Amino acid sequence: MPSKLRLLIRIITAVLFSGGCLKALPLKAQGNLLITPMRVVFDGKKKMHELNLANTGSDTARYIISFIEIRMHENGSFEQITEADSGQRFASPFVRFFPRSVVLPPNEAQLVKLQVYNTGDLESGEYRSHLYLRAEPVAAALGDQTNQKESADGGISIRLTPVFGISIPVIIRTGEQNVEVGLDSLLMAGTPSAKQLQITFKRKGNISVYGDVRVDHLTPQGKRTQVAEIKGVAVYTPTTQRKLMISLAAGPDYRTGRLEVTYMTAPEKSETPLAWAALTLRP
């Protein structure tokens, strides 16, 4: 193999597998890995949690497990960081987990156990890190035709294998906790045939908030129609403000009536919404 090609492959491999490519992490399930639950909160006396990992695909998969630290931006995007922002505290120094890698055959599952320790002297509030499960690709020989082939003009083409992963928040809460969240700056956007609603979440306190967003349309006659729902919307510390754009269902006349937005935890946890707001619609 020519030395220039060998160098090119090394550079591509380094970019794909280095932590530097993770500055903007998609925090959603990738590949065929199913994780339950999708967030872990140590709150109170419970010192151990279990995650269930299941391979829903048709191939054996290997996952490397580690902690990463994440900053949330106001637009809801995430960035991997190494140093905590002001008001942010990491949970990783106080959580151990095992195993640190898993091999899952098709339709098989395995437990990952997480345990907190040395938390007796923690200050009140919240500590957060993210458990990251990265799929390890099946390595093929560099000379394999599935990885490279000679093109018609005599050059070499290379097929890159993407590295998929998923991360979930791991949160420790201790001592006195307080949080308030409001919905502000409701604004209609989009086109006449594809309406959207922009919402700004404003959070105060020393812990994060997490819940589901529901949007209802009320006609002037009082008929209520659910026009949008988004599950699992979080505003993590130390972020105090998050903007969210929601696509609304077609059908209702968005020139009249009003929109009601409800931000709530799971019904079995609380019947009281975290926050509520309304927007009067006009032509």
DRENDO-1510 file (C-alpha; in Angstrom, 1 decimal, always signed):
<recs>
REC; n; res; u; v; w
REC; 1; MET; +0.0; +0.0; +0.0 .
REC; 2; PRO; +1.3; +3.5; -0.9 .
REC; 3; SER; +2.6; +5.4; +2.1 .
REC; 4; LYS; +0.4; +8.4; +1.3 .
REC; 5; LEU; -2.8; +6.2; +1.4 .
REC; 6; ARG; -1.6; +4.6; +4.7 .
REC; 7; LEU; -1.2; +8.1; +6.1 .
REC; 8; LEU; -4.6; +9.2; +4.9 .
REC; 9; ILE; -6.3; +6.2; +6.5 .
REC; 10; ARG; -4.5; +6.9; +9.8 .
REC; 11; ILE; -5.7; +10.5; +9.7 .
REC; 12; ILE; -9.3; +9.5; +9.0 .
REC; 13; THR; -9.3; +6.9; +11.8 .
REC; 14; ALA; -7.9; +9.4; +14.3 .
REC; 15; VAL; -10.7; +11.9; +13.4 .
REC; 16; LEU; -13.5; +9.4; +13.6 .
REC; 17; PHE; -12.4; +7.8; +16.9 .
REC; 18; SER; -10.9; +10.8; +18.8 .
REC; 19; GLY; -12.9; +12.6; +21.5 .
REC; 20; GLY; -12.5; +15.8; +19.6 .
REC; 21; CYS; -15.2; +14.8; +17.1 .
REC; 22; LEU; -17.8; +14.7; +19.9 .
REC; 23; LYS; -18.2; +18.4; +20.6 .
REC; 24; ALA; -21.7; +18.3; +19.2 .
REC; 25; LEU; -23.2; +15.1; +20.5 .
REC; 26; PRO; -26.6; +13.8; +19.2 .
REC; 27; LEU; -28.2; +12.6; +22.4 .
REC; 28; LYS; -30.6; +10.0; +20.9 .
REC; 29; ALA; -30.5; +6.2; +20.3 .
REC; 30; GLN; -28.3; +5.1; +17.4 .
REC; 31; GLY; -27.9; +1.8; +15.7 .
REC; 32; ASN; -29.8; -1.0; +17.5 .
REC; 33; LEU; -29.2; -0.3; +21.1 .
REC; 34; LEU; -32.1; +0.1; +23.5 .
REC; 35; ILE; -31.5; +1.5; +26.9 .
REC; 36; THR; -34.0; +1.6; +29.8 .
REC; 37; PRO; -34.3; +3.9; +31.7 .
REC; 38; MET; -33.1; +6.8; +29.7 .
REC; 39; ARG; -32.0; +8.9; +32.7 .
REC; 40; VAL; -30.7; +8.0; +36.2 .
REC; 41; VAL; -31.3; +10.2; +39.2 .
REC; 42; PHE; -29.8; +9.4; +42.6 .
REC; 43; ASP; -32.1; +11.3; +45.0 .
REC; 44; GLY; -32.3; +10.3; +48.6 .
REC; 45; LYS; -31.0; +7.1; +50.2 .
REC; 46; LYS; -30.9; +4.9; +47.1 .
REC; 47; LYS; -27.3; +4.2; +46.2 .
REC; 48; MET; -27.7; +1.8; +43.3 .
REC; 49; HIS; -29.4; +1.9; +39.9 .
REC; 50; GLU; -29.5; -0.6; +37.0 .
REC; 51; LEU; -29.6; +0.0; +33.3 .
REC; 52; ASN; -30.9; -2.6; +30.9 .
REC; 53; LEU; -29.1; -2.7; +27.6 .
REC; 54; ALA; -30.7; -4.7; +24.7 .
REC; 55; ASN; -29.5; -5.4; +21.2 .
REC; 56; THR; -32.5; -5.2; +18.9 .
REC; 57; GLY; -30.5; -5.7; +15.7 .
REC; 58; SER; -29.4; -8.8; +13.8 .
REC; 59; ASP; -25.6; -8.5; +14.5 .
REC; 60; THR; -23.5; -8.9; +17.6 .
REC; 61; ALA; -22.4; -5.5; +18.9 .
REC; 62; ARG; -19.8; -4.3; +21.3 .
REC; 63; TYR; -20.2; -1.1; +23.4 .
REC; 64; ILE; -17.6; +0.8; +25.3 .
REC; 65; ILE; -19.0; +2.7; +28.4 .
REC; 66; SER; -17.6; +5.8; +29.8 .
REC; 67; PHE; -18.5; +9.1; +31.4 .
REC; 68; ILE; -18.5; +12.4; +29.4 .
REC; 69; GLU; -19.4; +15.9; +30.5 .
REC; 70; ILE; -21.8; +18.0; +28.6 .
REC; 71; ARG; -22.8; +21.7; +28.4 .
REC; 72; MET; -26.4; +22.6; +27.3 .
REC; 73; HIS; -26.8; +25.6; +25.1 .
REC; 74; GLU; -29.9; +27.9; +25.1 .
REC; 75; ASN; -31.0; +26.4; +21.8 .
REC; 76; GLY; -31.1; +22.9; +23.3 .
REC; 77; SER; -27.9; +21.6; +21.6 .
REC; 78; PHE; -25.0; +20.0; +23.5 .
REC; 79; GLU; -21.3; +20.3; +23.6 .
REC; 80; GLN; -18.8; +18.0; +25.3 .
REC; 81; ILE; -16.6; +19.8; +27.8 .
REC; 82; THR; -13.8; +18.9; +30.2 .
REC; 83; GLU; -14.2; +21.7; +32.8 .
REC; 84; ALA; -17.4; +22.6; +34.6 .
REC; 85; ASP; -19.1; +26.0; +33.9 .
REC; 86; SER; -19.9; +28.3; +36.7 .
REC; 87; GLY; -22.7; +26.7; +38.7 .
REC; 88; GLN; -22.2; +23.3; +37.1 .
REC; 89; ARG; -20.9; +20.2; +39.1 .
REC; 90; PHE; -20.0; +16.8; +37.7 .
REC; 91; ALA; -21.4; +13.6; +39.1 .
REC; 92; SER; -18.7; +11.3; +37.5 .
REC; 93; PRO; -16.3; +11.5; +40.5 .
REC; 94; PHE; -19.0; +10.0; +42.7 .
REC; 95; VAL; -20.4; +7.3; +40.5 .
REC; 96; ARG; -18.9; +4.0; +39.6 .
REC; 97; PHE; -20.3; +1.5; +37.1 .
REC; 98; PHE; -19.7; -2.0; +35.8 .
REC; 99; PRO; -19.1; -3.5; +33.4 .
REC; 100; ARG; -17.2; -0.9; +31.4 .
REC; 101; SER; -17.8; -2.7; +28.1 .
REC; 102; VAL; -20.5; -5.1; +26.9 .
REC; 103; VAL; -20.8; -7.5; +24.0 .
REC; 104; LEU; -24.4; -8.1; +23.0 .
REC; 105; PRO; -25.5; -10.8; +20.6 .
REC; 106; PRO; -28.7; -10.2; +18.7 .
REC; 107; ASN; -31.9; -10.0; +20.8 .
REC; 108; GLU; -29.8; -10.3; +24.0 .
REC; 109; ALA; -29.8; -8.0; +27.0 .
REC; 110; GLN; -27.4; -7.1; +29.9 .
REC; 111; LEU; -27.5; -5.1; +33.0 .
REC; 112; VAL; -25.1; -2.2; +33.8 .
REC; 113; LYS; -25.0; -1.3; +37.5 .
REC; 114; LEU; -24.3; +2.2; +38.8 .
REC; 115; GLN; -23.4; +3.0; +42.4 .
REC; 116; VAL; -22.8; +6.4; +44.1 .
REC; 117; TYR; -20.1; +6.7; +46.8 .
REC; 118; ASN; -18.4; +9.4; +48.9 .
REC; 119; THR; -21.4; +11.6; +48.7 .
REC; 120; GLY; -21.7; +12.4; +52.4 .
REC; 121; ASP; -20.0; +15.8; +52.3 .
REC; 122; LEU; -21.5; +17.0; +49.0 .
REC; 123; GLU; -23.1; +20.5; +48.9 .
REC; 124; SER; -26.8; +20.8; +48.4 .
REC; 125; GLY; -27.9; +20.8; +44.8 .
REC; 126; GLU; -27.3; +18.8; +41.7 .
REC; 127; TYR; -24.3; +17.0; +40.2 .
REC; 128; ARG; -24.6; +15.8; +36.6 .
REC; 129; SER; -22.5; +13.7; +34.1 .
REC; 130; HIS; -23.6; +11.6; +31.1 .
REC; 131; LEU; -23.0; +7.9; +30.6 .
REC; 132; TYR; -21.8; +7.4; +27.1 .
REC; 133; LEU; -22.1; +4.1; +25.2 .
REC; 134; ARG; -20.1; +4.0; +22.1 .
REC; 135; ALA; -20.5; +1.3; +19.5 .
REC; 136; GLU; -17.2; -0.3; +18.4 .
REC; 137; PRO; -17.2; -1.0; +14.7 .
REC; 138; VAL; -16.1; -4.4; +13.4 .
REC; 139; ALA; -12.6; -3.8; +12.1 .
REC; 140; ALA; -11.9; -5.1; +8.6 .
REC; 141; ALA; -8.4; -5.6; +7.1 .
REC; 142; LEU; -7.2; -2.5; +5.3 .
REC; 143; GLY; -6.8; -4.5; +2.1 .
REC; 144; ASP; -10.4; -5.8; +2.2 .
REC; 145; GLN; -12.5; -4.7; -0.8 .
REC; 146; THR; -15.4; -3.7; +1.5 .
REC; 147; ASN; -13.2; -0.9; +2.9 .
REC; 148; GLN; -11.4; +0.2; -0.3 .
REC; 149; LYS; -11.4; -0.4; -3.9 .
REC; 150; GLU; -9.6; +0.9; -7.0 .
REC; 151; SER; -11.7; +3.4; -9.1 .
REC; 152; ALA; -11.8; +3.5; -12.9 .
REC; 153; ASP; -9.2; +6.2; -13.1 .
REC; 154; GLY; -6.7; +4.3; -11.0 .
REC; 155; GLY; -7.4; +6.1; -7.7 .
REC; 156; ILE; -8.4; +4.6; -4.4 .
REC; 157; SER; -11.9; +5.1; -2.8 .
REC; 158; ILE; -12.4; +4.5; +0.9 .
REC; 159; ARG; -15.7; +3.7; +2.7 .
REC; 160; LEU; -15.9; +5.2; +6.1 .
REC; 161; THR; -17.8; +3.4; +8.9 .
REC; 162; PRO; -19.6; +5.8; +11.2 .
REC; 163; VAL; -19.3; +5.4; +15.0 .
REC; 164; PHE; -22.7; +5.5; +16.7 .
REC; 165; GLY; -23.4; +6.2; +20.4 .
REC; 166; ILE; -25.9; +7.3; +22.9 .
REC; 167; SER; -25.6; +9.1; +26.2 .
REC; 168; ILE; -27.9; +9.4; +29.1 .
REC; 169; PRO; -27.8; +11.8; +32.1 .
REC; 170; VAL; -26.7; +10.5; +35.5 .
REC; 171; ILE; -27.7; +13.0; +38.2 .
REC; 172; ILE; -27.0; +13.1; +41.9 .
REC; 173; ARG; -29.3; +15.4; +44.0 .
REC; 174; THR; -28.5; +16.1; +47.7 .
REC; 175; GLY; -29.5; +18.4; +50.5 .
REC; 176; GLU; -32.0; +21.2; +50.0 .
REC; 177; GLN; -33.3; +21.4; +46.4 .
REC; 178; ASN; -35.3; +24.2; +44.8 .
REC; 179; VAL; -36.4; +24.9; +41.2 .
REC; 180; GLU; -38.9; +27.1; +39.4 .
REC; 181; VAL; -39.6; +27.1; +35.7 .
REC; 182; GLY; -41.7; +29.4; +33.6 .
REC; 183; LEU; -42.8; +29.5; +29.9 .
REC; 184; ASP; -42.2; +32.8; +28.2 .
REC; 185; SER; -42.1; +34.6; +24.9 .
REC; 186; LEU; -44.6; +32.3; +23.1 .
REC; 187; LEU; -44.4; +33.2; +19.4 .
REC; 188; MET; -46.0; +31.7; +16.3 .
REC; 189; ALA; -43.7; +31.0; +13.4 .
REC; 190; GLY; -43.5; +28.9; +10.2 .
REC; 191; THR; -45.7; +29.1; +7.1 .
REC; 192; PRO; -49.5; +29.1; +6.7 .
REC; 193; SER; -49.3; +25.3; +5.9 .
REC; 194; ALA; -46.6; +24.4; +8.5 .
REC; 195; LYS; -47.1; +26.3; +11.7 .
REC; 196; GLN; -44.6; +26.3; +14.6 .
REC; 197; LEU; -44.6; +27.6; +18.1 .
REC; 198; GLN; -41.5; +29.0; +19.7 .
REC; 199; ILE; -41.3; +28.7; +23.5 .
REC; 200; THR; -38.7; +30.0; +26.0 .
REC; 201; PHE; -38.1; +28.0; +29.2 .
REC; 202; LYS; -36.8; +30.1; +32.1 .
REC; 203; ARG; -35.4; +28.1; +35.0 .
REC; 204; LYS; -34.4; +29.2; +38.5 .
REC; 205; GLY; -32.9; +27.1; +41.3 .
REC; 206; ASN; -30.2; +24.6; +42.0 .
REC; 207; ILE; -31.5; +21.5; +40.1 .
REC; 208; SER; -32.6; +20.7; +36.6 .
REC; 209; VAL; -36.1; +20.3; +35.3 .
REC; 210; TYR; -37.3; +17.5; +33.0 .
REC; 211; GLY; -40.8; +16.8; +31.6 .
REC; 212; ASP; -43.2; +16.6; +28.6 .
REC; 213; VAL; -44.6; +19.5; +26.7 .
REC; 214; ARG; -48.1; +19.5; +25.4 .
REC; 215; VAL; -49.8; +22.1; +23.2 .
REC; 216; ASP; -53.5; +22.4; +22.9 .
REC; 217; HIS; -55.6; +24.6; +20.5 .
REC; 218; LEU; -58.8; +26.1; +21.9 .
REC; 219; THR; -61.4; +27.5; +19.5 .
REC; 220; PRO; -63.4; +30.6; +20.6 .
REC; 221; GLN; -66.3; +28.2; +21.3 .
REC; 222; GLY; -64.1; +26.2; +23.7 .
REC; 223; LYS; -63.3; +23.1; +21.6 .
REC; 224; ARG; -59.9; +21.7; +22.6 .
REC; 225; THR; -57.5; +19.9; +20.3 .
REC; 226; GLN; -54.1; +18.6; +21.1 .
REC; 227; VAL; -51.8; +19.9; +18.3 .
REC; 228; ALA; -48.3; +18.9; +19.6 .
REC; 229; GLU; -46.5; +16.9; +22.2 .
REC; 230; ILE; -42.7; +16.5; +22.9 .
REC; 231; LYS; -41.5; +14.1; +25.6 .
REC; 232; GLY; -38.4; +14.4; +27.7 .
REC; 233; VAL; -37.6; +18.1; +27.5 .
REC; 234; ALA; -34.9; +19.1; +29.9 .
REC; 235; VAL; -33.3; +22.3; +31.1 .
REC; 236; TYR; -30.0; +21.3; +32.8 .
REC; 237; THR; -28.1; +23.3; +35.3 .
REC; 238; PRO; -26.5; +25.8; +35.1 .
REC; 239; THR; -28.6; +26.8; +32.0 .
REC; 240; THR; -31.3; +29.3; +33.0 .
REC; 241; GLN; -33.0; +29.6; +29.6 .
REC; 242; ARG; -33.8; +27.3; +26.7 .
REC; 243; LYS; -35.6; +28.0; +23.5 .
REC; 244; LEU; -37.7; +25.3; +21.9 .
REC; 245; MET; -39.4; +25.3; +18.4 .
REC; 246; ILE; -42.4; +22.9; +18.1 .
REC; 247; SER; -44.2; +21.9; +14.9 .
REC; 248; LEU; -48.0; +22.1; +15.2 .
REC; 249; ALA; -50.4; +19.7; +13.6 .
REC; 250; ALA; -52.4; +20.8; +10.6 .
REC; 251; GLY; -56.1; +21.3; +10.8 .
REC; 252; PRO; -57.0; +24.0; +13.4 .
REC; 253; ASP; -57.4; +27.6; +12.4 .
REC; 254; TYR; -54.4; +29.2; +14.0 .
REC; 255; ARG; -55.8; +32.7; +13.3 .
REC; 256; THR; -58.4; +32.4; +16.1 .
REC; 257; GLY; -58.7; +31.0; +19.6 .
REC; 258; ARG; -55.6; +30.4; +21.7 .
REC; 259; LEU; -52.8; +28.0; +22.3 .
REC; 260; GLU; -52.2; +26.5; +25.8 .
REC; 261; VAL; -48.8; +25.1; +26.6 .
REC; 262; THR; -48.4; +22.7; +29.5 .
REC; 263; TYR; -45.0; +21.5; +30.8 .
REC; 264; MET; -45.5; +18.5; +33.1 .
REC; 265; THR; -43.7; +15.6; +34.8 .
REC; 266; ALA; -44.9; +12.1; +34.4 .
REC; 267; PRO; -48.5; +11.8; +35.5 .
REC; 268; GLU; -47.7; +9.2; +38.1 .
REC; 269; LYS; -45.2; +11.6; +39.8 .
REC; 270; SER; -47.3; +14.8; +39.9 .
REC; 271; GLU; -50.6; +16.1; +38.7 .
REC; 272; THR; -49.4; +19.7; +39.0 .
REC; 273; PRO; -47.8; +21.1; +35.9 .
REC; 274; LEU; -44.3; +22.4; +36.2 .
REC; 275; ALA; -45.3; +25.4; +34.1 .
REC; 276; TRP; -48.3; +26.6; +32.0 .
REC; 277; ALA; -48.7; +29.5; +29.5 .
REC; 278; ALA; -51.2; +30.6; +26.8 .
REC; 279; LEU; -51.0; +32.6; +23.6 .
REC; 280; THR; -54.0; +34.4; +22.2 .
REC; 281; LEU; -54.1; +34.0; +18.4 .
REC; 282; ARG; -54.9; +36.7; +15.9 .
REC; 283; PRO; -55.2; +36.9; +12.1 .
</recs>
